[in-house]
Amino acid sequence: MSNFIIYHNPRCSKSRQTLALLNEKGCEPKIFLYLEEELTLENLKEVLQKLNMEPRDLLRKGEEEYKKNNLSNDKFNNEDLINFMIKHPKLIERPIVIKENKAVLGRPPENVLKLFIM
């Protein structure tokens, strides 16, 4: 067991590569299947804080829900965007790897190596 958590989608190649890289480093992170498990407003706010990102930066702009809901529109505030991500977790960029109070996006997967030197 380790103090790492990965927001993981097993169908995503980058997510699988990131998990494999963590495993190669001897790390067995807690796997959070964010498409299946419950996300909360507080949870996503905490993740965004650890990533040092705004909600808009974490959105997958190519997803149908993004286009259908016109999420590029500036009328949506941060809480609105987080609520969209809770309702449609496919909108969340992946994978996210967290270690204590820091987090990185595993795009590219090598980004997670930063967490080993923090």
C-alpha positions as a printed NumPy array, in Angstrom:
array([[  0.   ,   0.   ,   0.   ],
       [  1.143,   3.549,  -0.6  ],
       [ -0.008,   7.1  ,  -0.052],
       [ -0.865,   7.513,  -3.746],
       [ -4.371,   7.642,  -5.231],
       [ -5.111,   7.393,  -8.942],
       [ -8.358,   8.567, -10.498],
       [ -8.396,   5.774, -13.004],
       [-10.323,   4.769, -16.104],
       [ -9.189,   1.26 , -17.113],
       [-10.417,   1.866, -20.686],
       [ -8.027,   4.821, -21.139],
       [ -4.557,   3.975, -22.443],
       [ -2.923,   6.953, -20.675],
       [ -4.546,   5.912, -17.417],
       [ -3.298,   2.322, -17.834],
       [  0.202,   3.568, -18.734],
       [  0.254,   5.851, -15.702],
       [ -0.81 ,   3.03 , -13.387],
       [  1.855,   0.754, -14.9  ],
       [  4.516,   3.42 , -14.354],
       [  3.487,   3.778, -10.709],
       [  3.65 ,   0.   , -10.3  ],
       [  7.129,  -0.081, -11.903],
       [  8.223,   2.399,  -9.244],
       [  7.04 ,  -0.046,  -6.559],
       [  3.907,   1.961,  -5.85 ],
       [  0.515,   0.336,  -5.464],
       [ -1.863,   3.298,  -5.413],
       [ -5.4  ,   3.233,  -4.171],
       [ -7.467,   3.07 ,  -7.349],
       [-10.471,   5.358,  -7.505],
       [-12.702,   4.396, -10.421],
       [-14.152,   7.87 , -10.813],
       [-16.594,   6.819, -13.559],
       [-18.208,   4.319, -11.169],
       [-17.651,   5.718,  -7.672],
       [-19.379,   8.762,  -6.23 ],
       [-17.785,  12.159,  -6.706],
       [-18.742,  15.085,  -4.489],
       [-18.363,  18.828,  -4.788],
       [-15.949,  18.868,  -1.843],
       [-13.938,  15.996,  -3.306],
       [-13.461,  17.681,  -6.681],
       [-12.656,  21.033,  -5.096],
       [ -9.94 ,  19.327,  -3.053],
       [ -8.542,  17.581,  -6.139],
       [ -8.495,  20.862,  -8.079],
       [ -6.679,  22.563,  -5.212],
       [ -4.055,  19.797,  -5.127],
       [ -3.667,  20.065,  -8.904],
       [ -3.496,  23.861,  -8.627],
       [ -5.997,  24.044, -11.499],
       [ -9.244,  25.776, -12.297],
       [-12.271,  23.564, -13.128],
       [-12.274,  24.709, -16.745],
       [ -8.677,  23.425, -17.112],
       [ -9.732,  19.923, -16.054],
       [-12.5  ,  19.568, -18.628],
       [-12.161,  17.225, -21.6  ],
       [-13.216,  19.581, -24.352],
       [-13.712,  16.845, -26.946],
       [-16.449,  15.066, -24.98 ],
       [-20.027,  15.139, -26.233],
       [-21.288,  16.495, -22.878],
       [-18.893,  19.434, -23.185],
       [-20.205,  20.368, -26.609],
       [-23.853,  19.58 , -25.898],
       [-23.884,  21.723, -22.751],
       [-21.864,  24.538, -24.373],
       [-19.365,  24.464, -21.498],
       [-17.012,  26.775, -23.361],
       [-19.487,  29.542, -22.493],
       [-18.123,  31.919, -19.842],
       [-21.54 ,  32.086, -18.164],
       [-20.641,  28.977, -16.14 ],
       [-18.825,  29.645, -12.888],
       [-16.421,  27.212, -11.209],
       [-19.114,  25.567,  -9.108],
       [-21.306,  25.085, -12.195],
       [-18.426,  23.382, -13.993],
       [-17.657,  21.142, -11.017],
       [-21.311,  20.13 , -10.856],
       [-21.2  ,  19.216, -14.556],
       [-18.135,  17.053, -13.845],
       [-19.965,  15.325, -10.988],
       [-22.976,  14.643, -13.199],
       [-20.824,  13.657, -16.212],
       [-17.484,  12.322, -14.883],
       [-16.34 ,  11.57 , -18.44 ],
       [-15.711,  15.325, -18.618],
       [-12.8  ,  15.001, -16.172],
       [ -9.338,  14.847, -17.702],
       [ -7.541,  11.679, -16.68 ],
       [ -5.707,  10.187, -15.023],
       [ -5.206,  12.216, -11.877],
       [ -2.602,  10.987,  -9.404],
       [ -2.55 ,  12.329,  -5.867],
       [  0.152,  12.032,  -3.24 ],
       [ -0.748,  13.666,   0.057],
       [ -1.465,  17.338,  -0.737],
       [ -0.096,  17.374,  -4.305],
       [ -1.539,  16.023,  -7.536],
       [ -0.653,  15.816, -11.226],
       [ -2.359,  14.82 , -14.436],
       [ -0.866,  11.71 , -15.974],
       [ -0.684,  13.316, -19.414],
       [  1.911,  12.336, -20.31 ],
       [  2.205,   9.443, -17.862],
       [  5.737,  10.554, -16.908],
       [  4.203,  13.564, -15.122],
       [  3.603,  11.288, -12.126],
       [  7.358,  11.038, -11.563],
       [  7.174,  14.594, -10.178],
       [  5.28 ,  13.217,  -7.173],
       [  8.239,  11.034,  -6.204],
       [ 10.48 ,  14.067,  -5.677],
       [  7.923,  16.257,  -3.868]])
